[in-house]
Amino acid sequence: MANRVTGDEARRIKREHLGVGDRTKHRTRTAAPLKGLSREPGAQQRVYRFRVYPTAEQAAQLARTFGACRWVYNEGLALRAKAWEEHRVSLGFAETCRALTGWKRLPETVWLREASSTVLQQSLRHLDSAFSRFFRGSAKYPRRKSKHRSRDSATYVRSGFRWAEDPERPGTASVTLAKQTTPLDVRWSRAVPPGQLPVKLTVTRDRAGRFFLSVLVEEFISALPEAFLPDSREPKAVGLDLGLATLVTLDDGEKLPHPRLLRQYEKQLASLQRDLHRKRKGSKNREKARVRIARLYASIGDVRSDLLDRFTTRLVRENQVLVVEDLPIRNLARAATGRGSRRKAALNRSLSDAAWGELLRRLHYKCAWYGRTLVIVDRFFPSTRRCSSCHTKGPKLDVSIRAWTCTECGAAHDRDTNAAVNLREEGMRLYWTVAAALPPGQKPACVIRASDLVDLAPAA
Ligand SMILES: [Zn+2]
């Protein structure tokens, strides 16, 4: 970092130009370890999500809290940007927290006091993580949160909520949030692990106006017994080809369709969209129409989430090794622009995009939970063009071609199934390469990424 200002000069700039007070009372105290880092060895963090029905008063307080969190996030972002651009001073989480103390004293932002201060600090913590991801190179520069684009969310750490477990129903509790006087009406659709205090709670509101409570707990999840092929010590493996028309195709030919593309939703959505465009802008009826569309999207999202959850759990239970392709997800989503059918294609892509991300994320953590291995094959591996029977690499196939016949060996292929078979084979090659380098009896890590194994040239 060029000409970064530090030391006394930085402290002066922070105090005089940025509204960041000096550290005073904590100066001599050593920092306590972060909660997130102090978990017990072997414990996994797991989120349970429940629907919540707040009272009108609670909903209004939460709405103000969401607004305050968004404001603090954006203000913290602006401050960190200004500090660097104008003064070459870098601010971290602690400094933005001290600035927050100042904001709460200003007459024009005194309403910030209506939200719990730990909740606002968590918002700054999220900002700090966004910056860390940016500095690591794994994300773009943090963006401002907008009322329309971003999801409403507020995170409560342990001091920000009261959790009284119900002795009649272990794993459920009476939950009261900071700055609220009455417990939330939570629909406990399942029990969280009983007898422990959650690490943190997150309350969210989706575009359809539904409230949810996410409960983060630490629990010990025991790995499943290893899955072998019948009568052998060969791990059972599955290849997954992610696509646009079909969300996932397995190497045995099984296909998981994309729920958004189901006809029932297409028709309903089209009619609701027509409805919306007939209403006057800014009118009450238009807002109602918007909410109806948001509700439909929310329920499509629920269907997708449920589908992905059951699908990934089944795959992880049945197989020891799961192989996917490292997709250039962002490039794919950007590829299509234009009108009509191409625009629809772009939409399908962006929806698939989200679903793929979700799918990979779930496979990732479930493999970690249950002692499975996820192999991520390099994106340049010609999974579609290679014949899975004779391994001849054919010409590039247009997206419209769903089935083809190998000119070398005459095998007939379904495009996606063939790709899935190739992925499984390539994935197992990588798996064995990694396994061979380990001491006997030790299993490979839960993720093998081909791009990390630079010295291994992909098979032709
Ligand atoms: Zn062939």
Boltz pocket constraint, residues with backbone or C-beta under 6 A from the ligand:
constraints:
  - pocket:
      binder: B
      contacts: [[A, 387], [A, 388], [A, 389], [A, 390], [A, 391], [A, 392], [A, 406], [A, 407], [A, 408], [A, 409], [A, 410], [A, 411]]
      max_distance: 6.0
